[in-house]
Amino acid sequence: MPLLVGTVRVTAQASSDSLPEQPTLENCVRYALQHVPLIKQAYLDEAITEHEISSKLADWYPQLNLTASYQNYFQLPSSYFNGGFIKSGTYNNSTAGFTATQNIFNRDVLLASRSKDDVRKQVKQTTASDKIEIAVGVSKAFYDVLLTHKQIDLLEEDITRLTRSLKDAYNQYKGGVVDKIDYKQATISLNNAKAEKKTYEEMLKAKLVYLKQQMGYAGTQEIQLVSDSTQMEKAALIDTLQNLNYLNRIEYQLLETQKKLYQYNLLYNKWSFIPSVSAFGSYNFNFQSENFSNLYNQNYPISYAGIQLAFPIFQGTKRTHNIKIAELQVKRLDWDIEAFKISTNTQYAAALASYKSNLNDYYVLKENLGLALEVYNTVQMQYRSGIKAYLDVITAETSLRSAQSNYANALYQVLSSKLDVQKALGIIQY
């Protein structure tokens, strides 16, 4: 049967932001991937990157410009001619010109054209990496809330048992079978259980708020997590014989993409020894007149076209050093990749060891829980029959409560460490 857990009161800001009707783990993760600000920012980064690529590629298209001006001379310029200075020109001048340029070879535009696909890949891989982190964070917070709620349920069961034990001890005290020590010990145990339950209830409030934060929810709608304990136990298992493959890790894929971009940067610096070539053309309207009223009656146009080659001959070995820097950046990234492989091996080994240890604890503690429950029921009946002392009941009750708590903790630890193994293997993908 599904277990409904984790209640907190909230008010939805809008229907589109309301929490899932069935807040299972899958639905909570799905909700987080749609509402966490980090993911919204990641999608905006993708859109920004797309526009940046288009902006750089736009330089391949012809560039057309218009300039216009009007100029009035208070005094005409003088020119030296035939041994004397004479005035030249007209008092009113106006020009309007269209200029067009077309890049034929330009290393900036060529770099944008060559690297655009990998730039897109990099930003999408960054988004995928953010999604994985969010999914793991939501899952762990989800399990933590379930664990805390389970601890509260166990304490409620404990309080019920202790209340019954207190009643038994009180009745035996009134009947003169035992002294009041049993009755007082039962009262102390019950009070301790109630205090511990209150502590967990306060912890639950904070953990629900943290889960909402991980999900990207800032409203106040009531939430009740849905979980099937049987399914959780089945979900705790994972194949521990899987081989580690670096290619599955999004971090490795990001490093490979970054290496390609560094290699493009190396090419870009090598292209600095190739001249940039562009074609250009211009058509200018040229109006001149002594009087402003007649300025635009006569046009003396100027037009031309040509090809421009730009090549810096010597830059103080700057280009050579830039090439060397780009080469060293590629080599340095190779060592980042090597370091990542080493750290991933360590991470996987540690995650797998933790998972196996937690799984073993889970099986042992599950068996202990059954034994503790059997012992408690036997001791409780023996106490009522006058065979056992109340101290034995307290001991059995403490053992049962400890076994229940340890079992719940063990299940959470297995589920949490399983996520770490999956993350190390790179099988959590979005």
Legacy VTK file of the C-alpha trace (Angstrom):
# vtk DataFile Version 3.0
C-alpha trace
ASCII
DATASET POLYDATA
POINTS 430 float
0.000 0.000 0.000
1.280 3.520 -0.758
2.521 5.431 2.262
1.392 9.080 2.422
3.977 11.181 4.200
5.286 14.672 4.712
2.537 17.253 5.124
3.152 21.002 5.072
0.767 23.892 4.426
1.406 26.243 1.493
-0.479 28.566 -0.960
0.134 28.167 -4.669
1.006 31.390 -6.429
-0.532 30.200 -9.662
-2.111 27.010 -10.959
0.817 26.475 -13.306
3.164 26.425 -10.294
1.112 24.007 -8.195
2.782 20.855 -6.950
2.060 17.467 -8.556
-1.205 15.838 -7.515
0.719 12.609 -6.861
4.088 13.742 -5.396
6.004 10.550 -6.051
9.769 10.723 -6.390
9.548 10.711 -10.189
6.967 13.516 -10.203
8.973 15.585 -7.733
12.102 15.270 -9.888
10.104 16.111 -13.011
8.639 19.156 -11.279
12.106 20.291 -10.162
13.494 20.034 -13.697
10.752 22.421 -14.820
10.836 24.943 -11.971
14.289 25.158 -10.386
15.769 28.599 -11.241
19.102 27.023 -12.168
17.448 25.039 -14.975
15.500 28.064 -16.200
18.813 29.947 -16.303
20.413 27.046 -18.170
17.725 27.196 -20.862
18.252 30.951 -21.119
21.990 30.318 -21.489
21.204 27.979 -24.393
19.081 30.685 -26.036
21.782 33.310 -25.421
24.422 31.025 -26.913
22.253 30.430 -29.994
21.902 34.167 -30.553
25.626 34.697 -29.977
26.412 32.109 -32.654
23.971 33.717 -35.079
25.448 37.120 -34.314
28.970 35.969 -35.149
27.858 34.099 -38.285
26.052 37.226 -39.470
29.460 38.643 -40.423
29.451 36.262 -43.420
26.597 38.258 -44.949
27.177 41.494 -46.889
27.337 44.536 -44.635
25.495 47.584 -46.005
25.796 51.054 -44.455
24.430 54.502 -45.195
26.075 57.789 -44.219
24.824 61.290 -44.967
26.096 64.755 -44.137
25.569 68.454 -44.816
28.325 71.067 -44.582
28.239 74.889 -44.860
31.433 76.905 -45.281
31.565 80.346 -43.693
34.868 80.826 -45.505
35.870 78.783 -48.511
39.158 76.901 -48.373
42.097 78.447 -50.197
44.431 76.699 -52.644
47.777 77.844 -54.059
47.642 78.050 -57.841
49.901 79.821 -60.353
51.791 81.794 -57.733
48.784 82.873 -55.710
46.000 81.708 -53.392
42.539 81.310 -54.736
39.246 80.293 -53.134
37.882 76.921 -54.214
34.736 74.931 -53.633
31.164 75.893 -52.846
29.594 77.197 -49.670
27.072 74.382 -49.411
27.989 70.686 -49.666
25.893 67.576 -48.985
26.779 63.941 -49.426
24.940 60.642 -49.002
26.756 57.384 -49.518
26.032 53.667 -49.550
28.908 51.338 -48.729
28.898 47.550 -48.890
31.521 45.065 -47.635
31.745 41.298 -47.955
34.104 39.117 -45.928
35.959 36.642 -48.097
38.331 35.340 -45.439
38.120 36.401 -41.807
39.422 34.188 -39.011
36.830 35.388 -36.473
33.935 34.421 -38.722
35.667 31.197 -39.761
36.118 30.224 -36.101
32.426 30.847 -35.393
31.450 28.731 -38.410
33.730 25.820 -37.471
32.971 25.726 -33.737
29.227 26.498 -33.652
28.114 22.869 -33.212
30.505 22.214 -30.342
29.565 25.485 -28.648
25.929 24.387 -28.787
26.892 20.948 -27.466
28.817 22.444 -24.565
25.942 24.574 -23.302
23.491 21.648 -23.642
25.889 19.373 -21.739
26.103 21.990 -19.001
22.302 21.945 -18.770
22.342 18.132 -18.578
24.921 18.281 -15.784
22.742 20.708 -13.825
19.745 18.409 -14.287
21.661 15.429 -12.901
22.717 17.380 -9.814
19.139 18.548 -9.258
17.708 15.041 -9.697
20.169 13.611 -7.163
19.523 16.461 -4.729
15.741 16.104 -4.943
15.955 12.320 -4.565
18.093 12.520 -1.417
15.863 15.215 0.092
12.795 13.108 -0.777
14.243 10.039 0.941
15.283 12.132 3.947
11.721 13.374 4.407
10.427 9.799 4.158
12.973 8.666 6.743
12.023 11.425 9.181
8.336 10.707 8.757
9.014 7.013 9.269
10.840 7.813 12.499
7.764 9.732 13.667
5.527 6.768 12.813
7.824 4.442 14.729
7.769 6.741 17.743
3.979 6.814 17.617
4.005 3.016 17.713
6.516 3.201 20.546
4.307 5.628 22.462
1.346 3.286 22.002
3.347 0.367 23.387
4.728 2.436 26.248
1.250 3.717 27.107
0.042 0.139 27.277
3.084 -0.827 29.386
2.447 2.126 31.683
-1.129 0.961 32.159
0.024 -2.570 32.913
2.626 -1.345 35.388
0.100 0.933 37.074
-2.478 -1.844 37.367
0.121 -4.202 38.858
1.204 -1.474 41.263
-2.383 -0.887 42.357
-2.834 -4.610 42.705
0.182 -4.794 44.983
2.088 -7.099 42.660
4.988 -4.665 42.145
6.146 -1.440 43.727
5.834 1.997 42.149
9.316 1.868 40.549
7.963 0.014 37.493
5.215 2.594 37.159
7.675 5.508 37.350
10.120 3.867 34.918
7.285 3.420 32.441
6.363 7.096 32.838
9.968 8.183 32.180
10.208 6.037 29.040
6.898 7.398 27.731
7.940 11.010 28.349
11.250 10.431 26.551
9.457 8.956 23.543
7.078 11.926 23.359
9.966 14.388 23.547
11.853 12.547 20.800
8.731 12.532 18.623
8.420 16.306 19.036
12.038 16.714 17.942
11.468 14.700 14.774
8.279 16.646 14.010
10.223 19.909 14.068
12.972 18.369 11.947
10.336 17.243 9.441
9.152 20.829 8.934
12.669 21.977 8.073
13.302 19.013 5.769
10.053 19.614 3.881
11.090 23.229 3.327
14.481 22.021 2.072
12.778 19.569 -0.293
10.624 22.398 -1.643
13.769 24.432 -2.185
15.369 21.579 -4.110
12.214 21.341 -6.227
12.199 25.085 -6.952
8.835 25.625 -5.246
8.282 28.852 -3.297
4.531 28.642 -2.763
2.477 27.405 0.178
0.422 24.554 -1.239
-0.070 21.504 0.961
2.134 18.603 -0.082
1.871 14.927 0.796
4.673 12.764 -0.514
3.620 9.411 -1.914
5.830 6.362 -1.539
5.459 2.603 -1.662
7.729 1.034 0.971
7.856 -2.244 -0.947
8.905 -0.448 -4.110
11.543 1.468 -2.171
13.055 -1.769 -0.932
13.168 -3.119 -4.487
14.579 0.176 -5.778
17.459 -0.089 -3.318
19.085 -2.859 -5.362
21.582 -2.199 -8.152
23.934 -4.342 -10.211
27.336 -3.982 -8.532
29.183 -5.746 -11.365
28.802 -2.905 -13.866
32.022 -1.626 -15.382
32.931 2.020 -15.093
32.820 3.808 -18.453
34.129 7.388 -18.486
32.216 8.168 -21.659
28.939 7.927 -19.743
29.915 10.717 -17.355
28.631 14.143 -18.368
31.710 15.717 -16.805
33.947 13.720 -19.154
31.808 14.687 -22.133
32.127 18.337 -21.142
35.921 18.010 -20.960
36.010 16.422 -24.415
33.906 19.253 -25.823
36.113 21.807 -24.102
39.155 20.176 -25.693
37.622 20.560 -29.157
36.969 24.236 -28.475
40.599 24.672 -27.348
41.720 23.004 -30.568
39.583 25.469 -32.532
41.259 28.263 -30.596
44.635 26.860 -31.605
43.565 26.931 -35.270
42.285 30.465 -34.799
45.685 31.645 -33.646
47.418 29.836 -36.511
45.084 31.586 -38.945
46.530 34.906 -37.748
49.349 34.376 -40.314
46.782 34.290 -43.129
45.668 37.659 -44.523
42.061 38.685 -44.087
40.376 39.469 -47.394
37.204 41.424 -48.038
35.452 43.073 -50.968
33.975 46.533 -50.748
31.995 48.994 -52.840
30.587 52.465 -52.417
28.206 54.841 -54.166
28.138 58.460 -52.949
25.753 61.242 -53.862
27.631 64.531 -53.908
25.667 67.793 -53.961
27.348 71.224 -54.194
25.925 74.726 -54.624
26.622 78.326 -53.754
23.054 78.665 -52.515
21.286 76.298 -50.145
18.038 76.530 -52.123
19.724 75.009 -55.174
21.896 72.513 -53.256
20.043 69.339 -54.305
19.456 70.345 -57.941
22.707 68.909 -59.221
24.428 65.658 -58.213
28.117 64.914 -58.776
28.239 61.225 -57.797
31.306 59.200 -56.820
31.337 55.384 -56.958
33.958 52.683 -56.658
34.568 49.034 -55.775
37.602 47.055 -54.712
39.188 44.257 -52.706
41.055 44.763 -49.456
43.795 42.551 -48.071
44.958 43.091 -44.515
48.078 41.366 -43.226
50.034 42.416 -40.138
53.673 41.812 -41.094
55.281 41.974 -37.671
53.662 42.115 -34.227
56.651 41.576 -31.995
56.228 37.729 -31.989
52.768 38.168 -30.416
51.151 35.669 -32.787
53.814 33.043 -32.077
53.252 33.334 -28.331
49.477 33.138 -28.736
49.875 29.899 -30.704
52.105 28.475 -27.997
49.596 29.449 -25.307
46.800 27.721 -27.235
48.916 24.558 -27.635
49.694 24.476 -23.911
46.015 24.948 -23.054
45.180 21.830 -25.085
47.910 19.846 -23.294
46.776 21.142 -19.920
43.220 20.013 -20.632
44.559 16.540 -21.459
45.848 16.392 -17.896
42.450 17.578 -16.615
40.928 14.603 -18.429
43.523 12.268 -16.930
42.904 13.685 -13.452
39.167 13.228 -13.928
39.654 9.550 -14.800
41.705 9.009 -11.643
39.216 10.843 -9.427
36.289 8.998 -11.031
37.894 5.645 -10.250
38.262 6.724 -6.636
34.737 8.129 -6.508
33.232 4.954 -7.948
35.235 2.694 -5.636
34.192 4.731 -2.588
30.524 4.882 -3.663
30.424 1.141 -4.388
32.094 0.271 -1.081
29.652 2.491 0.795
26.701 0.960 -1.034
27.788 -2.629 -0.341
28.417 -1.811 3.313
25.039 -0.097 3.675
23.286 -2.945 1.870
24.839 -5.481 4.217
23.788 -3.378 7.214
20.296 -3.184 5.768
19.953 -6.991 5.550
21.399 -7.504 9.045
19.217 -4.809 10.608
16.139 -6.151 8.833
16.760 -9.525 10.482
17.404 -7.811 13.823
14.067 -6.016 13.542
12.197 -9.304 13.263
14.111 -10.757 16.213
13.601 -7.649 18.361
9.857 -7.692 17.723
9.659 -11.367 18.647
11.646 -10.796 21.853
9.512 -7.820 22.858
6.233 -9.691 22.384
7.552 -12.647 24.411
8.893 -10.488 27.259
5.677 -8.440 27.344
3.583 -11.569 27.798
5.991 -12.911 30.447
5.805 -9.626 32.365
2.025 -9.709 32.378
2.255 -13.268 33.703
4.625 -12.137 36.427
7.590 -14.117 35.092
9.758 -11.199 33.970
10.651 -7.954 35.709
9.662 -4.627 34.191
13.332 -3.875 33.579
13.275 -6.677 31.014
10.316 -5.007 29.293
12.185 -1.699 29.120
15.234 -3.436 27.690
13.153 -5.266 25.067
11.272 -2.067 24.200
14.533 -0.126 23.808
15.974 -2.869 21.612
12.846 -2.913 19.427
12.814 0.873 19.068
16.516 0.854 18.212
16.051 -1.967 15.677
13.183 -0.120 13.989
15.117 3.146 13.820
18.286 1.459 12.570
16.343 -0.400 9.897
14.735 2.811 8.629
18.114 4.574 8.624
19.725 1.659 6.808
17.116 1.781 4.034
17.709 5.514 3.575
21.493 5.025 3.508
21.188 2.280 0.874
18.973 4.431 -1.339
21.253 7.446 -0.908
24.451 5.498 -1.612
22.778 3.877 -4.620
22.342 7.367 -6.103
26.058 8.007 -5.577
26.909 4.767 -7.410
24.587 5.628 -10.292
26.056 9.112 -10.517
29.614 7.716 -10.531
28.655 5.277 -13.303
27.052 8.076 -15.296
23.749 6.220 -15.687
21.704 9.161 -14.381
21.128 11.082 -17.580
18.834 13.860 -18.756
LINES 1 431
430 0 1 2 3 4 5 6 7 8 9 10 11 12 13 14 15 16 17 18 19 20 21 22 23 24 25 26 27 28 29 30 31 32 33 34 35 36 37 38 39 40 41 42 43 44 45 46 47 48 49 50 51 52 53 54 55 56 57 58 59 60 61 62 63 64 65 66 67 68 69 70 71 72 73 74 75 76 77 78 79 80 81 82 83 84 85 86 87 88 89 90 91 92 93 94 95 96 97 98 99 100 101 102 103 104 105 106 107 108 109 110 111 112 113 114 115 116 117 118 119 120 121 122 123 124 125 126 127 128 129 130 131 132 133 134 135 136 137 138 139 140 141 142 143 144 145 146 147 148 149 150 151 152 153 154 155 156 157 158 159 160 161 162 163 164 165 166 167 168 169 170 171 172 173 174 175 176 177 178 179 180 181 182 183 184 185 186 187 188 189 190 191 192 193 194 195 196 197 198 199 200 201 202 203 204 205 206 207 208 209 210 211 212 213 214 215 216 217 218 219 220 221 222 223 224 225 226 227 228 229 230 231 232 233 234 235 236 237 238 239 240 241 242 243 244 245 246 247 248 249 250 251 252 253 254 255 256 257 258 259 260 261 262 263 264 265 266 267 268 269 270 271 272 273 274 275 276 277 278 279 280 281 282 283 284 285 286 287 288 289 290 291 292 293 294 295 296 297 298 299 300 301 302 303 304 305 306 307 308 309 310 311 312 313 314 315 316 317 318 319 320 321 322 323 324 325 326 327 328 329 330 331 332 333 334 335 336 337 338 339 340 341 342 343 344 345 346 347 348 349 350 351 352 353 354 355 356 357 358 359 360 361 362 363 364 365 366 367 368 369 370 371 372 373 374 375 376 377 378 379 380 381 382 383 384 385 386 387 388 389 390 391 392 393 394 395 396 397 398 399 400 401 402 403 404 405 406 407 408 409 410 411 412 413 414 415 416 417 418 419 420 421 422 423 424 425 426 427 428 429
